[in-house]
Amino acid sequence: MALNSGKHAEKDINEVRCKVLEKGVSKERTEFLKDLLEFNGLTVQIEEEKRKIEEDPITYIIGVTDITFNPVLAVYKFMLKTKDGRKVSPAYYEQISDDTRPEYYELET
C-alpha cells in the first residue's frame, strides 16, 4: 500500500492490533520503513505473508501499533523526520528519491 492507496486497514500482526501500512513489501522496503518509523517513535510490527506456492517471493506486512497513525498525513504534514533531522518528503517515503525537499510536485516520474 503506497501513500496514494487511501486504504489503511487494521489487522492483528504478531497478536498485536496494528494499523497496516503496506502489504506485499520486500525485505528491503520493510527494513527501510521499520528504521524510519521506529526513529520517529512508533512501534512497528512485521509479519511474513503466506505464500501460495513455494516459488513465490517472500513478502511482508508492516504495521504500527498506533492505530490512529495515518502515513499520508504524517508525510504530507512533514511530521516524520530522518535520522539527520530532515523532513520526510513523499518521494523519500516511497524510496523514489533521497531528496527530502517538500516540493513533491517537482518529482519526475
N, C-alpha and C positions, 0 to 999 in steps of 0.2 A: 504494500500500500504506500503509494507516494503521497506527497503533500496535497496533490490535487485530487485525490480519490474521494474525499468528502465523507468516507465511512471510517469510523473508528469504533469498533465493537469491543465488548468486554468478554473475557474468557479466563478460565482458571488455567494458569500456567504454573507448573510445579506446585499445585494445590494452593495457589495464591491468586485471588481475584485481581486481574490486571486489565488495563486499557491496552488493547492490541494496537501497536504502531505499524507493524509491517508483517506480512506473511510471505513465505516462499523466498526468503532472502539468503544470500550466500554467507559463508563463514566470515569473509572479509567485511561485508556490509554489517553483519551482526556485531563484529568487534568494533567497527567504527562508531556505530550508534551507541553501543554499550559504554565505550570510553567517553563519548561526548555527553551522554545523558547522566552518567554517574558523576562526572565532573561538575555538572550543574545541579547536583543534589537529589537526583531521582534514583529510586531503587529499581533496577532492571531485572526482568525475568526472561530467560531464553529457554525454548523447548525445541528439540529436533522434531520436524514434521515426519509423519509416517509416509513411507514411500510405497507406491502401488506395486512397482516391480523393483527388483534389486538393482537394475541398471540405471534407475532414475537418480539424478544428483541429490546429494544431501542438502536440504534446505531447512530453514529455521523460522520460528515465530518469535518475535520480540515484542515485549510489552513492559509497561511500567506499573508499579503498584498504586500510584496516584491515579485513580480512575477519573479524576477531574482534569487531568492533563490533556491539553489539546495541542498537538505538534504544529498545526497550522498557525494558531495564534502565537505560540511560543516563538516560531521562526519569523513570522511577519511583523510581530511587535518587538523583535530583537531582544527577547527575554533570555535566550541562550548565549553563552559565551564560549569561546575556545580557551584552551589552556593558557594561551598567551594574552588573553583579555580582549580579543577582537569579537565583535558581534557576529553571530552565525547568520549568514545570508541563506536564502533558498538554494542557491547554486552550491554552496558549501554543504548544506544539509543533505542534498541529493547526491553529493560527491561528483558533481559535474565539473566543478572548479574549486581551486584552493582560495580563490578570491572571496573575501568576506565583505566587500563593499555592498552596501544595501541597494545599489541600483540594479535590481534583478532584471529590469526591462532592457538593460544593455546586453544581456547574455545572448549570444548567438547560438541557436540550436541546430 
